[in-house]
């Protein structure tokens, strides 16, 4: 039987979801502090301000290039990607809380 890429990707996703259970005991405290400091960089005010500026830029570009369909598609895709990035923290928190995380 041939393994399809979709099956392999689903299996990897399941492994990644199960990893936090095993990584709690294995990860040294120094590594946890490093991970926390990196996380603070990505969810900090500076990155949030950059995302707001990018989203505002997408809105301006959408307004000026409304007739250009190719540009409109690209702008909407960038806007959706920014929204997902901004909402990633709450999405992961909701999934983690639903899974019984702390």
trRosetta pair geometry for C-beta under 8 A, 3 or more apart (Angstrom, degrees):
i j d omega theta_ij theta_ji phi_ij phi_ji
3 7 5.6 -121 -164 74 77 126
3 8 5.7 75 157 -53 117 102
4 7 4.8 98 59 4 81 100
4 8 7.2 -151 94 -2 45 87
5 8 5.5 -56 -147 40 38 112
5 9 6.0 38 155 -21 70 107
6 9 5.7 -53 -144 38 30 111
6 10 6.3 31 155 -19 63 106
7 10 5.7 -55 -147 37 30 111
7 11 6.3 31 154 -19 64 106
8 11 5.7 -54 -149 36 31 112
8 12 6.4 31 153 -18 64 105
9 12 5.7 -53 -147 37 32 111
9 13 6.4 36 152 -22 64 105
10 13 5.6 -52 -148 34 32 114
10 14 6.6 34 152 -18 63 102
11 14 5.7 -52 -151 35 33 111
11 15 6.5 33 150 -17 64 104
12 15 5.5 -53 -148 37 34 113
12 16 6.3 35 153 -19 66 105
13 16 5.7 -52 -145 37 31 111
13 17 6.4 32 153 -20 63 105
14 17 5.7 -54 -148 35 32 111
14 18 6.4 22 156 -12 65 109
15 18 5.9 -63 -147 42 31 105
15 19 6.5 52 151 -48 64 96
16 19 5.5 -32 -150 0 34 123
17 20 7.9 -47 178 12 35 98
17 99 7.9 -154 -176 -115 102 155
18 21 5.8 -46 -176 26 63 116
18 22 7.1 42 140 -6 81 106
19 22 6.0 -70 -155 45 42 100
19 23 5.4 35 157 -24 80 117
20 23 5.5 -59 -128 41 32 110
20 24 6.6 51 168 -42 64 92
20 101 7.2 -7 124 -108 150 119
21 24 6.7 -46 -167 5 23 111
22 25 7.0 -68 -173 38 42 97
22 26 6.4 18 147 -6 75 124
23 26 5.5 -72 -139 49 41 106
23 27 5.2 40 169 -32 82 112
24 27 6.8 -50 -133 25 15 105
27 31 5.1 -121 -172 84 90 125
27 32 5.6 104 133 -60 120 91
27 35 7.9 -20 -172 -7 143 143
28 31 4.8 94 62 6 81 103
28 32 7.2 -143 100 -7 43 87
29 32 5.4 -51 -149 33 39 115
29 33 6.6 41 152 -20 67 100
30 33 5.8 -51 -152 33 33 111
30 34 6.6 35 150 -18 64 104
31 34 5.5 -52 -150 36 36 114
31 35 6.3 38 151 -20 67 104
32 35 5.6 -52 -147 36 33 112
32 36 6.3 35 153 -20 64 105
33 36 5.6 -53 -147 36 32 113
33 37 6.4 30 155 -18 65 104
34 37 5.9 -56 -148 36 30 108
34 38 6.4 28 154 -16 65 106
35 38 5.8 -55 -148 38 32 110
35 39 6.2 34 152 -21 65 107
36 39 5.6 -54 -146 36 31 114
36 40 6.5 35 154 -23 64 103
37 40 5.6 -48 -149 31 34 114
37 41 7.0 41 150 -24 61 98
38 41 5.6 -48 -159 25 37 115
38 42 6.9 23 152 -9 66 105
39 42 6.0 -63 -151 41 35 104
39 43 6.2 1 163 7 72 112
40 43 6.4 -70 -134 53 28 88
40 44 5.7 54 160 -60 65 103
41 44 5.8 -42 -147 -1 22 123
41 46 8.0 -38 -162 59 62 117
41 47 6.9 90 151 -32 59 130
42 47 5.7 -8 -154 12 35 175
43 47 7.0 -51 -78 61 8 130
43 48 7.6 35 -176 -51 42 103
43 89 5.4 84 -114 -82 125 144
44 47 5.5 93 60 15 75 96
44 48 6.9 -134 106 -4 40 96
45 48 5.4 -59 -144 41 34 115
45 49 6.2 38 156 -24 68 103
46 49 5.8 -54 -152 32 28 110
46 50 6.7 29 150 -18 62 104
47 50 5.5 -49 -150 34 37 115
47 51 6.5 39 151 -20 66 103
48 51 5.7 -53 -151 35 33 112
48 52 6.5 33 151 -19 64 103
48 86 7.3 87 -129 -126 77 94
49 52 5.7 -52 -148 35 34 111
49 53 6.4 35 153 -18 65 104
50 53 5.7 -55 -150 37 31 111
50 54 6.3 31 152 -18 65 106
51 54 5.6 -53 -146 37 33 111
51 55 6.2 33 155 -19 66 106
51 82 5.5 151 -161 -163 91 102
51 85 6.4 -153 -118 96 132 118
51 86 5.4 149 155 -76 153 103
52 55 5.7 -53 -146 37 31 111
52 56 6.3 32 153 -18 64 105
53 56 5.7 -54 -147 38 30 111
53 57 6.3 36 150 -22 63 105
54 57 5.4 -52 -149 35 32 115
54 58 6.5 37 150 -22 64 100
54 78 7.4 -119 163 160 106 112
54 82 5.6 -172 103 -105 117 140
55 58 5.5 -47 -151 31 35 114
55 59 6.7 37 149 -20 63 101
55 79 6.3 88 -134 -130 76 78
55 82 5.0 -172 -76 124 91 153
55 83 7.6 94 -108 -60 124 72
56 59 5.5 -50 -152 33 37 114
56 60 6.5 35 151 -17 66 102
57 60 5.7 -52 -147 37 34 109
57 61 6.2 31 155 -16 67 108
58 61 5.7 -56 -143 41 30 110
58 62 6.1 35 155 -24 65 106
58 75 5.1 145 -159 -166 85 88
58 78 5.3 -163 -103 95 126 112
58 79 4.5 165 146 -73 155 94
58 82 7.0 -152 -12 9 148 145
59 62 5.7 -52 -147 34 29 114
59 63 6.5 30 154 -20 62 105
59 79 7.7 96 -58 -102 65 127
60 63 5.7 -55 -152 34 32 112
60 64 6.5 16 157 -7 66 109
61 64 6.1 -62 -143 44 31 101
61 65 5.8 -10 170 17 69 117
61 71 7.1 -127 162 168 103 111
61 75 5.1 -166 102 -108 113 130
62 65 6.7 -74 -129 57 20 83
62 66 6.6 57 163 -82 60 73
62 72 6.6 79 -134 -127 78 71
62 75 4.7 174 -75 136 85 151
62 76 7.4 90 -104 -61 122 70
62 79 7.6 7 -49 -43 135 140
63 66 6.4 -13 -156 -46 24 106
65 68 4.4 -48 -176 40 95 116
65 71 4.1 -65 153 110 144 142
65 72 6.4 -159 117 -61 95 69
65 75 7.0 151 70 -28 122 142
66 72 6.7 61 -143 -88 35 118
68 71 4.0 34 107 25 120 116
68 72 6.2 162 89 -22 62 86
69 72 5.4 -54 -143 34 31 115
69 73 6.5 35 157 -21 65 101
70 73 5.9 -51 -154 31 31 111
70 74 6.7 27 151 -14 62 107
71 74 5.7 -56 -150 39 35 111
71 75 6.2 34 154 -20 68 107
72 75 5.9 -55 -145 37 30 110
72 76 6.3 27 158 -16 64 107
73 76 6.0 -59 -148 38 28 108
73 77 6.3 27 155 -19 64 109
74 77 5.7 -57 -148 37 30 112
74 78 6.4 28 155 -17 65 105
75 78 5.8 -54 -147 37 31 109
75 79 6.2 33 153 -19 65 107
76 79 5.6 -54 -146 38 32 114
76 80 6.4 32 155 -18 65 104
77 80 5.9 -54 -147 37 30 109
77 81 6.3 31 153 -19 63 107
78 81 5.6 -55 -148 37 32 113
78 82 6.4 34 154 -20 66 104
79 82 5.8 -52 -147 34 31 111
79 83 6.5 31 153 -19 63 105
80 83 5.6 -54 -149 36 33 113
80 84 6.4 33 153 -19 65 104
81 84 5.7 -54 -149 36 32 111
81 85 6.4 32 153 -19 65 105
82 85 5.7 -54 -148 36 33 111
82 86 6.3 31 155 -18 66 106
83 86 5.8 -54 -145 38 30 110
83 87 6.1 14 160 -5 65 114
84 87 6.0 -66 -140 49 27 101
84 88 6.4 56 152 -60 63 88
85 88 5.6 -25 -153 -15 31 120
87 90 5.6 -61 -165 48 66 105
87 91 5.6 68 137 -29 87 106
88 91 5.6 -58 -143 38 31 112
88 92 6.1 26 162 -15 68 107
89 92 6.2 -57 -146 39 26 105
89 93 6.2 26 155 -18 62 111
90 93 5.4 -53 -142 40 33 115
90 94 6.2 36 157 -22 66 104
91 94 5.9 -55 -150 34 28 110
91 95 6.5 23 154 -14 63 106
92 95 5.8 -55 -146 39 32 108
92 96 6.0 33 155 -20 67 110
93 96 5.7 -55 -140 39 28 111
93 97 6.1 28 159 -18 64 108
94 97 5.9 -54 -144 38 28 109
94 98 6.2 26 156 -17 63 108
95 98 5.8 -57 -146 39 30 110
95 99 6.2 24 155 -17 65 111
96 99 5.8 -61 -147 40 28 108
96 101 3.8 -49 174 42 86 149
97 100 8.0 73 179 -48 29 12
97 101 6.2 -77 -74 56 31 90
